[in-house]
Amino acid sequence: MMKFLLVLAVLVIAWLVWRSGRERDREDAPAAAPPAGGTPALPQDMVRCPVCAVHLPRPDALPGSSGRLYCCAEHRRDGGN
């Protein structure tokens, strides 16, 4: 019976130490910072590169011949060949 009580005491002490460590980590963690601008960014139109089929925001796309938009200069140069 003494061995059971000893094991139980060790488990309780280990649990208390683990729990206090978690509480200390929560106190040390920085609080979540609010968004920098205060308002979320508006959604952007997405376009598809005709060469590799990747989707990217329209402002990041490179214009090519016949109004097509490409993801990079290499794909614009290839032009859908």
OpenMM code with the backbone's topology and positions (N, CA, C; nanometers):
from openmm import Vec3, app, unit

residues = "MET MET LYS PHE LEU LEU VAL LEU ALA VAL LEU VAL ILE ALA TRP LEU VAL TRP ARG SER GLY ARG GLU ARG ASP ARG GLU ASP ALA PRO ALA ALA ALA PRO PRO ALA GLY GLY THR PRO ALA LEU PRO GLN ASP MET VAL ARG CYS PRO VAL CYS ALA VAL HIS LEU PRO ARG PRO ASP ALA LEU PRO GLY SER SER GLY ARG LEU TYR CYS CYS ALA GLU HIS ARG ARG ASP GLY GLY ASN".split()
positions = [
    Vec3(0.0822, -0.1195, 0.0000),
    Vec3(0.0000, 0.0000, 0.0000),
    Vec3(0.0871, 0.1267, 0.0000),
    Vec3(0.2019, 0.1244, 0.0648),
    Vec3(0.2893, 0.2411, 0.0701),
    Vec3(0.3447, 0.2758, -0.0673),
    Vec3(0.3747, 0.1728, -0.1487),
    Vec3(0.4275, 0.1985, -0.2825),
    Vec3(0.3230, 0.2706, -0.3675),
    Vec3(0.1963, 0.2317, -0.3529),
    Vec3(0.0889, 0.2968, -0.4264),
    Vec3(0.0783, 0.4436, -0.3881),
    Vec3(0.0853, 0.4742, -0.2602),
    Vec3(0.0780, 0.6131, -0.2143),
    Vec3(0.1983, 0.6934, -0.2614),
    Vec3(0.3144, 0.6304, -0.2629),
    Vec3(0.4356, 0.6979, -0.3090),
    Vec3(0.4247, 0.7319, -0.4587),
    Vec3(0.3792, 0.6368, -0.5403),
    Vec3(0.3623, 0.6605, -0.6835),
    Vec3(0.2577, 0.7690, -0.7066),
    Vec3(0.1487, 0.7635, -0.6314),
    Vec3(0.0445, 0.8644, -0.6426),
    Vec3(0.0993, 1.0029, -0.6072),
    Vec3(0.1775, 1.0132, -0.5034),
    Vec3(0.2352, 1.1420, -0.4619),
    Vec3(0.3303, 1.1957, -0.5692),
    Vec3(0.4119, 1.1076, -0.6276),
    Vec3(0.5042, 1.1503, -0.7325),
    Vec3(0.4265, 1.1996, -0.8538),
    Vec3(0.3199, 1.1307, -0.8912),
    Vec3(0.2387, 1.1731, -1.0052),
    Vec3(0.1711, 1.3075, -0.9797),
    Vec3(0.1217, 1.3283, -0.8599),
    Vec3(0.0565, 1.4555, -0.8265),
    Vec3(0.1578, 1.5692, -0.8308),
    Vec3(0.2751, 1.5474, -0.7771),
    Vec3(0.3790, 1.6510, -0.7783),
    Vec3(0.4217, 1.6825, -0.9222),
    Vec3(0.4389, 1.5777, -1.0037),
    Vec3(0.4777, 1.5995, -1.1438),
    Vec3(0.3697, 1.6779, -1.2170),
    Vec3(0.2426, 1.6464, -1.1916),
    Vec3(0.1330, 1.7177, -1.2565),
    Vec3(0.1315, 1.8648, -1.2142),
    Vec3(0.1539, 1.8909, -1.0838),
    Vec3(0.1552, 2.0286, -1.0360),
    Vec3(0.2700, 2.1086, -1.0976),
    Vec3(0.3865, 2.0475, -1.1106),
    Vec3(0.5013, 2.1149, -1.1715),
    Vec3(0.4720, 2.1438, -1.3181),
    Vec3(0.4157, 2.0464, -1.3889),
    Vec3(0.3828, 2.0652, -1.5307),
    Vec3(0.2803, 2.1774, -1.5480),
    Vec3(0.1789, 2.1784, -1.4624),
    Vec3(0.0739, 2.2796, -1.4724),
    Vec3(0.1275, 2.4195, -1.4432),
    Vec3(0.2125, 2.4326, -1.3441),
    Vec3(0.2686, 2.5645, -1.3124),
    Vec3(0.3597, 2.6131, -1.4252),
    Vec3(0.4292, 2.5224, -1.4914),
    Vec3(0.5128, 2.5602, -1.6057),
    Vec3(0.4298, 2.6116, -1.7211),
    Vec3(0.3158, 2.5494, -1.7442),
    Vec3(0.2272, 2.5962, -1.8517),
    Vec3(0.1713, 2.7338, -1.8197),
    Vec3(0.1351, 2.7586, -1.6959),
    Vec3(0.0825, 2.8903, -1.6575),
    Vec3(0.1889, 2.9977, -1.6732),
    Vec3(0.3122, 2.9638, -1.6390),
    Vec3(0.4225, 3.0585, -1.6527),
    Vec3(0.4457, 3.0907, -1.8005),
    Vec3(0.4355, 2.9903, -1.8870),
    Vec3(0.4527, 3.0136, -2.0308),
    Vec3(0.3446, 3.1059, -2.0846),
    Vec3(0.2240, 3.0906, -2.0357),
    Vec3(0.1145, 3.1774, -2.0811),
    Vec3(0.1388, 3.3220, -2.0398),
    Vec3(0.1935, 3.3408, -1.9195),
    Vec3(0.2204, 3.4766, -1.8721),
    Vec3(0.3333, 3.5405, -1.9512),
    Vec3(0.4333, 3.4607, -1.9920),
    Vec3(0.5471, 3.5128, -2.0659),
    Vec3(0.5148, 3.5388, -2.2126),
    Vec3(0.4143, 3.4735, -2.2656),
    Vec3(0.3814, 3.4881, -2.4074),
    Vec3(0.3294, 3.6298, -2.4335),
    Vec3(0.3758, 3.6905, -2.5435),
    Vec3(0.3254, 3.8247, -2.5757),
    Vec3(0.1799, 3.8177, -2.6188),
    Vec3(0.1086, 3.9230, -2.5891),
    Vec3(-0.0319, 3.9302, -2.6279),
    Vec3(-0.0413, 3.9464, -2.7788),
    Vec3(-0.1470, 3.8959, -2.8362),
    Vec3(-0.1658, 3.9065, -2.9807),
    Vec3(-0.1788, 4.0538, -3.0187),
    Vec3(-0.0964, 4.0946, -3.1137),
    Vec3(-0.0966, 4.2344, -3.1564),
    Vec3(-0.2150, 4.2590, -3.2502),
    Vec3(-0.2778, 4.3733, -3.2390),
    Vec3(-0.3868, 4.4047, -3.3320),
    Vec3(-0.3308, 4.4248, -3.4725),
    Vec3(-0.4132, 4.4095, -3.5739),
    Vec3(-0.3657, 4.4307, -3.7108),
    Vec3(-0.3052, 4.5695, -3.7274),
    Vec3(-0.2028, 4.5800, -3.8110),
    Vec3(-0.1293, 4.7051, -3.8270),
    Vec3(-0.2187, 4.8176, -3.8794),
    Vec3(-0.2984, 4.7909, -3.9804),
    Vec3(-0.3798, 4.8955, -4.0406),
    Vec3(-0.5117, 4.9164, -3.9695),
    Vec3(-0.5499, 4.8209, -3.8877),
    Vec3(-0.6766, 4.8327, -3.8199),
    Vec3(-0.7919, 4.7725, -3.8989),
    Vec3(-0.7828, 4.7756, -4.0326),
    Vec3(-0.8870, 4.7153, -4.1145),
    Vec3(-0.8228, 4.6121, -4.2060),
    Vec3(-0.8921, 4.5029, -4.2320),
    Vec3(-0.8350, 4.4008, -4.3206),
    Vec3(-0.8290, 4.4503, -4.4647),
    Vec3(-0.7377, 4.3926, -4.5399),
    Vec3(-0.7234, 4.4303, -4.6803),
    Vec3(-0.8448, 4.3837, -4.7592),
    Vec3(-0.8784, 4.4597, -4.8609),
    Vec3(-0.9908, 4.4241, -4.9463),
    Vec3(-0.9511, 4.3093, -5.0384),
    Vec3(-1.0455, 4.2256, -5.0782),
    Vec3(-1.0130, 4.1165, -5.1707),
    Vec3(-0.9677, 4.1723, -5.3056),
    Vec3(-0.8796, 4.0994, -5.3714),
    Vec3(-0.8279, 4.1417, -5.5015),
    Vec3(-0.8745, 4.0448, -5.6094),
    Vec3(-0.8850, 4.0955, -5.7316),
    Vec3(-0.9168, 4.0089, -5.8448),
    Vec3(-0.7990, 3.9154, -5.8690),
    Vec3(-0.8291, 3.7885, -5.8944),
    Vec3(-0.7261, 3.6901, -5.9221),
    Vec3(-0.7288, 3.6578, -6.0714),
    Vec3(-0.6104, 3.6397, -6.1293),
    Vec3(-0.5990, 3.6027, -6.2700),
    Vec3(-0.5165, 3.4745, -6.2804),
    Vec3(-0.5287, 3.4072, -6.3938),
    Vec3(-0.4621, 3.2789, -6.4148),
    Vec3(-0.3570, 3.2942, -6.5239),
    Vec3(-0.2361, 3.2465, -6.4962),
    Vec3(-0.1295, 3.2481, -6.5965),
    Vec3(-0.1632, 3.1417, -6.7015),
    Vec3(-0.1634, 3.1771, -6.8315),
    Vec3(-0.1981, 3.0794, -6.9343),
    Vec3(-0.0908, 2.9722, -6.9553),
    Vec3(0.0297, 2.9935, -6.9043),
    Vec3(0.1372, 2.8964, -6.9247),
    Vec3(0.1375, 2.7903, -6.8151),
    Vec3(0.1374, 2.8321, -6.6888),
    Vec3(0.1503, 2.7362, -6.5785),
    Vec3(0.0222, 2.7189, -6.4977),
    Vec3(-0.0801, 2.7969, -6.5250),
    Vec3(-0.2117, 2.7885, -6.4595),
    Vec3(-0.2099, 2.8303, -6.3126),
    Vec3(-0.1072, 2.9015, -6.2700),
    Vec3(-0.1050, 2.9507, -6.1322),
    Vec3(-0.1942, 3.0750, -6.1235),
    Vec3(-0.2623, 3.0906, -6.0109),
    Vec3(-0.3472, 3.2078, -5.9892),
    Vec3(-0.2717, 3.3089, -5.9037),
    Vec3(-0.2819, 3.4364, -5.9393),
    Vec3(-0.2147, 3.5421, -5.8655),
    Vec3(-0.2988, 3.6686, -5.8712),
    Vec3(-0.2766, 3.7620, -5.7766),
    Vec3(-0.3526, 3.8876, -5.7789),
    Vec3(-0.3229, 3.9673, -5.9063),
    Vec3(-0.4250, 4.0306, -5.9588),
    Vec3(-0.4109, 4.1076, -6.0830),
    Vec3(-0.2988, 4.2114, -6.0753),
    Vec3(-0.2816, 4.2862, -5.9634),
    Vec3(-0.1722, 4.3853, -5.9598),
    Vec3(-0.0329, 4.3233, -5.9700),
    Vec3(-0.0172, 4.1954, -5.9339),
    Vec3(0.1138, 4.1305, -5.9409),
    Vec3(0.1418, 4.0684, -6.0776),
    Vec3(0.0410, 4.0582, -6.1622),
    Vec3(0.0564, 3.9933, -6.2926),
    Vec3(0.1260, 4.0868, -6.3915),
    Vec3(0.1969, 4.0261, -6.4864),
    Vec3(0.2664, 4.1016, -6.5907),
    Vec3(0.1837, 4.0974, -6.7185),
    Vec3(0.1515, 4.2133, -6.7777),
    Vec3(0.0734, 4.2128, -6.9011),
    Vec3(0.1567, 4.1629, -7.0181),
    Vec3(0.0913, 4.0903, -7.1071),
    Vec3(0.1579, 4.0381, -7.2259),
    Vec3(0.0808, 4.0745, -7.3500),
    Vec3(0.1096, 4.0014, -7.4565),
    Vec3(0.0424, 4.0282, -7.5836),
    Vec3(-0.1042, 3.9877, -7.5769),
    Vec3(-0.1844, 4.0537, -7.6515),
    Vec3(-0.3295, 4.0316, -7.6650),
    Vec3(-0.4018, 4.0323, -7.5304),
    Vec3(-0.3557, 4.1161, -7.4381),
    Vec3(-0.4263, 4.1344, -7.3120),
    Vec3(-0.4100, 4.0225, -7.2111),
    Vec3(-0.3276, 3.9248, -7.2374),
    Vec3(-0.3060, 3.8158, -7.1419),
    Vec3(-0.2180, 3.8640, -7.0271),
    Vec3(-0.2369, 3.8003, -6.9121),
    Vec3(-0.1581, 3.8339, -6.7937),
    Vec3(-0.0786, 3.7108, -6.7510),
    Vec3(0.0497, 3.7328, -6.7168),
    Vec3(0.1399, 3.6222, -6.6843),
    Vec3(0.1948, 3.6388, -6.5429),
    Vec3(0.2431, 3.5270, -6.4866),
    Vec3(0.2949, 3.5299, -6.3497),
    Vec3(0.4402, 3.5759, -6.3436),
    Vec3(0.5171, 3.5603, -6.4525),
    Vec3(0.6581, 3.6005, -6.4501),
    Vec3(0.7027, 3.6377, -6.5915),
    Vec3(0.8194, 3.7009, -6.6012),
    Vec3(0.8711, 3.7451, -6.7305),
    Vec3(0.9030, 3.6263, -6.8208),
    Vec3(0.9486, 3.5162, -6.7654),
    Vec3(0.9795, 3.3982, -6.8454),
    Vec3(0.8542, 3.3440, -6.9161),
    Vec3(0.7436, 3.3380, -6.8439),
    Vec3(0.6200, 3.2899, -6.9032),
    Vec3(0.5646, 3.3923, -7.0030),
    Vec3(0.5845, 3.5196, -6.9758),
    Vec3(0.5418, 3.6205, -7.0724),
    Vec3(0.6206, 3.6063, -7.2003),
    Vec3(0.7521, 3.5790, -7.1885),
    Vec3(0.8376, 3.5607, -7.3051),
    Vec3(0.7949, 3.4353, -7.3838),
    Vec3(0.7658, 3.3276, -7.3123),
    Vec3(0.7201, 3.2044, -7.3787),
    Vec3(0.5854, 3.2270, -7.4462),
    Vec3(0.5011, 3.3039, -7.3839),
    Vec3(0.3748, 3.3461, -7.4431),
    Vec3(0.2775, 3.2349, -7.4769),
    Vec3(0.2823, 3.1258, -7.4062),
    Vec3(0.1841, 3.0207, -7.4309),
    Vec3(0.2238, 2.9247, -7.5404),
    Vec3(0.3523, 2.9217, -7.5784),
    Vec3(0.3980, 2.8258, -7.6800),
    Vec3(0.3936, 2.6864, -7.6256),
] * unit.nanometer
topology = app.Topology()
chain = topology.addChain("A")
for resn in residues:
    res = topology.addResidue(resn, chain)
    for name in ("N", "CA", "C"):
        topology.addAtom(name, app.Element.getBySymbol(name[0]), res)
